[in-house]
Amino acid sequence: MQLRHYLQFNDFSREEYAYLFERTRWIKQEFKEYRRYWPLTDRTLAMIFDKNSTRTRLSFEAGMSQLGGTAIYLSTRDTQLGRGEPVEDAARVISRMVDIIMVRTHAHDTIKRFAENSRAPVINGLTDEFHPCQILGDIFTFIELKGSISGKTVAWIGDINNMCSTWLQAAEIFDFKVHVSTPPGYDIHPELIGLKGADHFQEFVNPMDAASGADLVTTDVWTSMGFEDEAEQRKNDFAAFCVDSEMMSMAKSDAVFMHCLPAHRGEEVSAAVIDGAQSVVWDEAENRLHTQKALIEYLLLGKIKIES
């Protein structure tokens, strides 16, 4: 197989995502019905963490085990990467010892350099700029619950962070619209995200206007990892951007709410929304497991005939 990496959402085509989502559906069904599926016996995943994690570590580690393989956890604090070993050298060594690698780090350039020197597929488990595995799970969740996302409207309320950037990439691939509302000074830079144009997003000063008519309303913490020194300033800047019941009432009556977690109730989202009937955050979190299993399988084994 040709070596493929998954570093940004736009690394795959719409056709490839259609395959992945159908494969995810089948893999999830097997999991729910307690049928063992071990296509990756004797395969090993290395998980390299430069940032803290709950869902990313658990979903990749459990997922690899459920596919019959082994996952190895590596923290930069406990390896030579934490003592200054060049990323390029680490990639050359690690990729000779395992079959696939997941990296969760800060600068996106770090994972790009790692992938350029890796003999094994590399998956982006999160960087400051992009979070493709999360949006992979989010879009599968929407399709699973509501049908096609094409032509729909996603309201993004809050920071222009790695989640927002990845939603914007996904909108171009699946042909939906993103309504973005964020405080002044937190602006979209399409050229940094790698967007082809501005046809698939619209910016709103008032978050209520952004939520109006949306099929999906989503947000994230106001202060992402690595920006902790800005926390107090961001609380002030984002004070009017909490997704509460009033804001959700502006969306369609059957709209769903998503959050990648962890969430701060009373800041970016109210408890009434995240714990309410329109919230699908727990389905969303679980589906990270299933979509990533399909992703790992695809990167290692290519397309497999879809079972009926």
C-alpha positions as CSV (number, residue, x, y, z in Angstrom):
1,M,0.0,0.0,0.0
2,Q,1.0,3.6,-0.6
3,L,1.9,5.3,2.7
4,R,-0.8,7.7,3.8
5,H,-1.0,10.1,6.7
6,Y,-4.0,11.8,8.3
7,L,-2.8,15.2,9.5
8,Q,-5.7,17.4,8.4
9,F,-9.3,16.8,7.6
10,N,-8.7,17.7,3.9
11,D,-6.2,14.9,3.6
12,F,-9.1,12.7,2.5
13,S,-11.7,13.1,-0.2
14,R,-15.4,13.0,0.2
15,E,-15.5,9.6,-1.4
16,E,-13.0,8.3,1.1
17,Y,-15.0,9.7,4.0
18,A,-18.1,8.0,2.6
19,Y,-16.2,4.7,2.7
20,L,-14.9,5.4,6.3
21,F,-18.4,6.2,7.6
22,E,-19.9,3.1,6.1
23,R,-17.0,1.1,7.5
24,T,-17.5,2.8,10.9
25,R,-21.2,1.8,10.9
26,W,-20.3,-1.9,10.4
27,I,-17.4,-1.9,12.9
28,K,-19.7,-0.2,15.5
29,Q,-22.4,-2.8,14.9
30,E,-20.0,-5.6,15.4
31,F,-18.8,-4.0,18.7
32,K,-22.4,-3.5,19.9
33,E,-23.3,-7.1,19.2
34,Y,-20.1,-8.4,20.9
35,R,-18.7,-10.0,17.8
36,R,-14.9,-10.2,17.8
37,Y,-13.2,-8.5,14.8
38,W,-9.4,-8.7,14.9
39,P,-7.9,-7.7,11.6
40,L,-4.9,-6.1,13.2
41,T,-3.5,-9.0,15.1
42,D,0.3,-8.5,15.7
43,R,0.0,-4.8,14.6
44,T,1.2,-2.1,17.0
45,L,0.2,1.5,17.4
46,A,2.5,4.0,19.1
47,M,0.7,6.9,20.8
48,I,2.9,9.9,21.4
49,F,1.5,12.5,23.8
50,D,2.9,16.0,24.2
51,K,-0.5,17.2,25.6
52,N,-2.8,15.8,28.2
53,S,-5.6,13.6,27.1
54,T,-8.6,11.5,28.2
55,R,-10.7,10.7,25.1
56,T,-7.9,10.6,22.6
57,R,-5.8,8.1,24.6
58,L,-8.7,5.9,25.6
59,S,-10.3,5.8,22.2
60,F,-7.1,5.0,20.4
61,E,-5.8,2.5,23.0
62,A,-9.2,0.7,23.4
63,G,-9.8,0.8,19.6
64,M,-6.5,-0.8,18.8
65,S,-7.1,-3.5,21.3
66,Q,-10.6,-4.2,20.0
67,L,-9.1,-4.6,16.5
68,G,-6.7,-7.2,17.9
69,G,-3.6,-5.1,18.0
70,T,-1.5,-3.5,20.7
71,A,-1.1,0.2,21.7
72,I,1.9,1.7,23.4
73,Y,1.7,4.9,25.3
74,L,4.6,7.3,25.0
75,S,4.8,10.7,26.8
76,T,7.3,13.2,25.7
77,R,8.1,13.7,29.4
78,D,9.2,10.1,29.7
79,T,11.1,9.7,26.4
80,Q,14.1,11.3,24.7
81,L,11.8,13.7,22.9
82,G,11.4,15.4,26.2
83,R,15.2,15.8,26.4
84,G,15.7,17.4,23.0
85,E,15.9,14.5,20.6
86,P,15.0,15.8,17.1
87,V,11.5,15.0,15.9
88,E,13.0,13.7,12.7
89,D,15.2,11.2,14.5
90,A,12.4,10.0,16.7
91,A,10.2,9.4,13.7
92,R,12.8,7.4,11.9
93,V,13.3,5.1,14.9
94,I,9.7,4.7,16.1
95,S,8.3,4.0,12.7
96,R,10.8,1.1,12.3
97,M,9.4,-0.5,15.4
98,V,5.6,-0.1,15.0
99,D,3.0,-0.2,12.3
100,I,1.1,3.1,12.8
101,I,1.6,6.2,15.0
102,M,-0.7,8.7,16.6
103,V,0.8,12.1,17.7
104,R,-0.9,14.6,20.0
105,T,1.3,17.7,20.2
106,H,1.4,21.5,20.1
107,A,2.6,23.0,16.8
108,H,1.2,21.5,13.6
109,D,4.7,21.8,12.1
110,T,5.9,19.2,14.6
111,I,3.6,16.5,13.3
112,K,4.3,17.4,9.7
113,R,8.1,16.9,10.3
114,F,7.4,13.7,12.1
115,A,5.3,12.4,9.2
116,E,7.9,13.4,6.6
117,N,10.4,11.1,8.3
118,S,8.1,8.2,9.2
119,R,7.9,4.9,7.4
120,A,4.5,4.2,9.1
121,P,1.2,6.1,8.8
122,V,0.9,9.0,11.2
123,I,-2.4,10.2,12.6
124,N,-3.0,13.7,14.1
125,G,-4.5,13.2,17.6
126,L,-4.6,17.0,18.0
127,T,-2.4,20.0,17.2
128,D,-2.9,23.6,18.0
129,E,-4.1,24.1,14.4
130,F,-6.3,21.0,13.7
131,H,-8.2,18.2,15.3
132,P,-9.4,16.0,12.4
133,C,-10.2,12.9,14.4
134,Q,-12.7,14.8,16.5
135,I,-14.5,16.2,13.5
136,L,-14.4,12.7,11.9
137,G,-16.4,11.5,14.9
138,D,-18.6,14.5,15.0
139,I,-19.7,14.3,11.4
140,F,-20.3,10.5,11.7
141,T,-22.5,11.3,14.7
142,F,-24.6,13.8,12.8
143,I,-25.0,11.5,9.9
144,E,-25.9,8.6,12.2
145,L,-28.6,10.7,14.0
146,K,-29.8,13.1,11.4
147,G,-28.7,12.0,7.9
148,S,-26.5,13.7,5.4
149,I,-24.8,16.9,6.6
150,S,-24.5,18.3,3.1
151,G,-26.5,21.5,2.7
152,K,-26.9,21.8,6.4
153,T,-25.8,24.7,8.7
154,V,-23.4,24.3,11.6
155,A,-23.1,27.2,14.1
156,W,-19.7,27.5,15.7
157,I,-19.8,29.7,18.7
158,G,-16.5,30.7,20.3
159,D,-12.8,30.6,19.7
160,I,-11.2,30.2,16.3
161,N,-9.3,27.2,17.4
162,N,-8.3,23.8,16.0
163,M,-11.9,22.6,16.2
164,C,-13.3,25.6,14.3
165,S,-10.5,25.3,11.7
166,T,-11.3,21.7,11.1
167,W,-15.0,22.3,10.8
168,L,-14.2,24.9,8.1
169,Q,-12.2,22.3,6.2
170,A,-15.0,19.8,6.5
171,A,-17.5,22.2,5.2
172,E,-15.7,22.5,1.9
173,I,-15.5,18.7,1.5
174,F,-19.1,18.0,2.5
175,D,-20.7,21.2,1.1
176,F,-22.3,22.6,4.2
177,K,-22.2,26.0,5.8
178,V,-20.5,27.1,9.0
179,H,-21.9,30.2,10.8
180,V,-19.0,31.5,12.9
181,S,-19.4,33.9,15.8
182,T,-16.5,35.0,17.8
183,P,-15.4,38.2,19.6
184,P,-13.5,40.9,17.8
185,G,-9.8,40.1,17.5
186,Y,-10.4,36.3,17.2
187,D,-10.7,36.2,13.4
188,I,-10.7,33.5,10.7
189,H,-7.6,33.4,8.6
190,P,-8.6,31.2,5.6
191,E,-5.1,31.1,4.2
192,L,-3.7,29.6,7.4
193,I,-6.5,27.0,7.5
194,G,-6.0,26.0,3.8
195,L,-9.5,27.0,2.7
196,K,-10.2,27.3,-1.0
197,G,-12.4,30.3,-0.5
198,A,-15.1,31.8,1.7
199,D,-18.2,30.2,0.2
200,H,-18.8,27.7,3.0
201,F,-18.7,30.0,6.0
202,Q,-20.2,33.3,7.2
203,E,-19.1,35.4,10.1
204,F,-21.5,36.9,12.7
205,V,-20.9,39.5,15.4
206,N,-23.9,38.4,17.3
207,P,-23.9,34.6,18.3
208,M,-27.7,34.6,18.4
209,D,-27.7,35.4,14.7
210,A,-25.1,32.6,14.0
211,A,-27.3,30.1,15.8
212,S,-30.4,31.1,13.9
213,G,-31.7,28.3,11.7
214,A,-28.7,26.0,12.5
215,D,-29.0,22.2,12.3
216,L,-26.1,21.8,14.7
217,V,-24.7,24.2,17.3
218,T,-21.2,23.5,18.6
219,T,-18.6,25.1,20.8
220,D,-15.4,24.4,22.7
221,V,-13.6,25.7,25.8
222,W,-12.6,29.4,25.6
223,T,-9.0,28.6,26.6
224,S,-7.4,25.7,24.8
225,M,-4.3,23.9,26.0
226,G,-1.3,26.1,25.6
227,F,-3.2,29.4,26.1
228,E,-3.7,29.2,29.8
229,D,-2.0,32.6,30.4
230,E,-4.8,34.2,28.4
231,A,-7.6,32.5,30.5
232,E,-8.8,35.6,32.4
233,Q,-8.8,37.9,29.3
234,R,-10.7,35.2,27.3
235,K,-13.3,34.9,30.0
236,N,-14.0,38.6,29.6
237,D,-13.9,38.5,25.8
238,F,-16.2,35.5,25.5
239,A,-18.7,36.4,28.2
240,A,-21.5,36.8,25.7
241,F,-20.7,33.6,23.9
242,C,-22.1,31.0,26.2
243,V,-24.4,28.5,24.4
244,D,-27.5,28.5,26.6
245,S,-31.1,27.6,26.2
246,E,-32.0,31.0,24.7
247,M,-29.3,30.6,22.0
248,M,-30.3,27.0,21.3
249,S,-33.9,28.2,20.8
250,M,-32.7,30.2,17.8
251,A,-31.6,27.0,16.0
252,K,-34.0,24.6,14.3
253,S,-36.3,22.8,16.7
254,D,-34.6,19.5,16.0
255,A,-31.0,20.9,16.1
256,V,-28.4,19.0,18.0
257,F,-25.7,20.4,20.3
258,M,-22.1,19.1,20.2
259,H,-19.0,19.7,22.3
260,C,-15.6,17.9,22.0
261,L,-15.2,17.8,25.8
262,P,-14.0,18.5,28.4
263,A,-16.7,21.2,29.0
264,H,-16.9,24.0,31.5
265,R,-20.6,24.3,32.5
266,G,-21.5,27.9,33.0
267,E,-18.7,29.2,30.7
268,E,-18.9,28.2,27.0
269,V,-22.1,26.1,27.5
270,S,-24.8,26.0,30.2
271,A,-25.6,22.9,32.1
272,A,-29.2,23.0,30.7
273,V,-27.9,22.7,27.2
274,I,-25.1,20.1,27.5
275,D,-27.2,17.9,29.8
276,G,-30.4,18.6,27.9
277,A,-32.4,16.7,25.3
278,Q,-30.7,18.3,22.3
279,S,-27.2,17.4,23.4
280,V,-25.5,14.4,21.7
281,V,-22.1,14.9,23.3
282,W,-22.0,11.4,24.8
283,D,-22.7,9.7,21.4
284,E,-20.2,12.1,19.9
285,A,-17.5,11.0,22.5
286,E,-18.2,7.3,21.9
287,N,-18.0,7.6,18.2
288,R,-14.4,8.7,18.4
289,L,-13.7,5.1,19.2
290,H,-15.5,3.7,16.2
291,T,-14.4,6.2,13.6
292,Q,-10.8,5.9,14.6
293,K,-11.0,2.1,14.3
294,A,-12.2,2.6,10.8
295,L,-9.4,5.1,10.2
296,I,-6.6,2.9,11.5
297,E,-7.9,-0.1,9.5
298,Y,-8.0,2.0,6.3
299,L,-4.5,3.4,6.8
300,L,-3.1,-0.1,7.4
301,L,-5.2,-2.4,5.2
302,G,-6.8,-0.1,2.6
303,K,-10.4,-0.6,1.5
304,I,-12.1,-3.7,2.8
305,K,-15.3,-5.0,1.2
306,I,-18.2,-3.6,3.1
307,E,-20.3,-6.3,4.8
308,S,-24.1,-6.1,4.3
